[in-house]
């Protein structure tokens, strides 16, 4: 059965691809979940309109991410933690702690977008990556200080 993909699907293809799959897979999985359309002239036209809308939304998200990235480049957050001997902190600084510190500065960043390369287990200044968009990543300074 020939279908048109409405979204990227790793094992099959990308948005707008016309692919041939087994009938049962299309009828029982792809079509009910809205991943694909049956290949017809009307559906091809509808998909072209969908592509335009998705492309426009993608451009808007990219520009918003670039603006936010330029603002976050100037930001540093301070996270007070309890420390023991030799300035070792109890536990680690988590992405949730960083997200909460950013929220206090009125930047609502999801903790899943924050990437800590190595666990932060001692006092100091660290660079933490934030992935705002698949093509936009920024770095902020995180100051881990004694409480």
C-alpha positions as CSV (number, residue, x, y, z in Angstrom):
1,X,0.0,0.0,0.0
2,X,1.4,3.4,-0.9
3,X,1.3,6.0,1.9
4,X,2.4,9.6,2.4
5,X,4.2,10.3,5.7
6,X,2.9,13.2,7.8
7,X,5.8,13.2,10.1
8,X,9.4,11.9,10.3
9,X,9.5,8.2,11.1
10,X,12.9,6.7,11.5
11,X,12.4,3.3,10.0
12,X,10.4,4.5,7.0
13,X,11.3,8.0,5.9
14,X,10.7,11.8,6.2
15,X,7.7,14.1,6.0
16,X,6.2,14.0,2.5
17,X,7.8,10.8,1.3
18,X,5.6,8.5,-0.6
19,X,6.5,5.0,0.5
20,X,5.2,1.5,0.0
21,X,4.5,-0.5,3.2
22,X,2.5,-3.6,3.9
23,X,-1.2,-3.2,4.0
24,X,-1.7,-4.3,7.6
25,X,1.1,-2.0,8.9
26,X,-0.5,0.9,7.2
27,X,-4.1,0.2,8.2
28,X,-3.4,-0.9,11.8
29,X,-0.6,1.4,12.8
30,X,0.3,4.3,10.6
31,X,-3.1,5.5,9.5
32,X,-4.9,5.4,12.9
33,X,-2.1,7.2,14.6
34,X,-2.0,10.0,12.0
35,X,1.6,9.2,11.0
36,X,0.6,8.8,7.4
37,X,-2.1,9.3,4.8
38,X,-3.2,7.0,2.0
39,X,-1.5,8.2,-1.2
40,X,-4.1,10.0,-3.3
41,X,-4.0,13.3,-5.2
42,X,-6.2,15.1,-2.5
43,X,-3.9,13.9,0.3
44,X,-0.8,15.0,-1.6
45,X,-2.3,18.5,-1.9
46,X,-3.2,18.5,1.8
47,X,0.3,17.4,2.8
48,X,1.8,20.3,0.8
49,X,-0.3,22.7,2.8
50,X,0.8,21.0,6.0
51,X,4.4,21.3,5.0
52,X,4.0,25.1,4.5
53,X,2.5,25.5,8.0
54,X,5.2,23.3,9.6
55,X,8.0,25.2,7.8
56,X,6.6,28.5,8.9
57,X,6.2,27.3,12.5
58,X,9.8,25.9,12.4
59,X,11.2,29.3,11.2
60,X,9.3,31.1,14.0
61,X,10.7,28.6,16.6
62,X,14.2,29.0,15.3
63,X,14.1,32.8,15.5
64,X,12.6,32.7,19.0
65,X,15.4,30.2,20.0
66,X,18.1,32.5,18.6
67,X,16.7,35.5,20.5
68,X,16.5,33.5,23.7
69,X,20.1,32.2,23.1
70,X,21.5,35.7,22.8
71,X,19.8,36.6,26.1
72,X,21.0,33.5,27.9
73,X,24.6,34.0,26.8
74,X,24.7,36.9,29.3
75,X,23.1,35.0,32.2
76,X,24.8,33.3,35.0
77,X,23.0,31.5,37.8
78,X,24.1,30.9,41.4
79,X,23.2,27.6,43.1
80,X,23.8,27.5,46.9
81,X,24.5,24.0,48.2
82,X,25.5,22.3,51.4
83,X,29.1,21.2,51.5
84,X,31.1,18.8,53.6
85,X,34.8,18.3,54.1
86,X,37.1,19.4,51.3
87,X,34.3,21.4,49.7
88,X,32.5,18.3,48.4
89,X,28.8,18.9,48.1
90,X,26.2,16.5,49.3
91,X,24.7,14.9,46.1
92,X,25.1,16.6,42.8
93,X,23.7,19.7,41.1
94,X,20.8,18.6,39.0
95,X,19.2,20.0,35.9
96,X,16.1,20.7,38.0
97,X,18.1,22.9,40.3
98,X,19.5,24.8,37.3
99,X,16.0,25.1,35.7
100,X,14.6,26.5,39.0
101,X,17.4,29.0,39.2
102,X,16.7,30.1,35.7
103,X,13.0,30.3,36.5
104,X,13.8,32.8,39.3
105,X,15.4,35.0,36.7
106,X,12.2,34.6,34.6
107,X,13.5,32.2,32.0
108,X,11.2,29.2,31.7
109,X,13.6,26.4,30.4
110,X,12.6,22.7,30.6
111,X,15.0,20.7,32.6
112,X,15.3,18.1,29.8
113,X,16.9,20.8,27.5
114,X,19.7,21.4,30.0
115,X,22.8,19.3,29.4
116,X,25.3,18.8,32.1
117,X,28.4,17.2,30.6
118,X,29.8,15.8,33.9
119,X,28.1,15.6,37.3
120,X,28.7,18.7,39.3
121,X,30.0,17.5,42.7
122,X,32.1,20.3,44.0
123,X,32.1,24.1,44.3
124,X,33.1,26.2,41.4
125,X,32.1,27.7,38.1
126,X,30.7,25.4,35.4
127,X,29.6,25.8,31.8
128,X,26.3,24.2,31.1
129,X,24.8,23.7,27.7
130,X,21.1,24.4,27.0
131,X,19.6,23.0,23.8
132,X,16.9,25.4,22.8
133,X,16.3,24.1,19.3
134,X,17.9,21.2,17.3
135,X,20.2,23.8,15.7
136,X,20.5,26.3,18.5
137,X,22.6,25.6,21.7
138,X,23.8,28.1,24.2
139,X,26.0,28.0,27.2
140,X,25.4,29.5,30.6
141,X,27.7,29.9,33.7
142,X,26.6,28.1,36.8
143,X,28.2,29.2,40.0
144,X,28.0,26.5,42.7
145,X,28.6,28.2,46.1
146,X,28.5,27.3,49.7
147,X,25.1,27.8,51.3
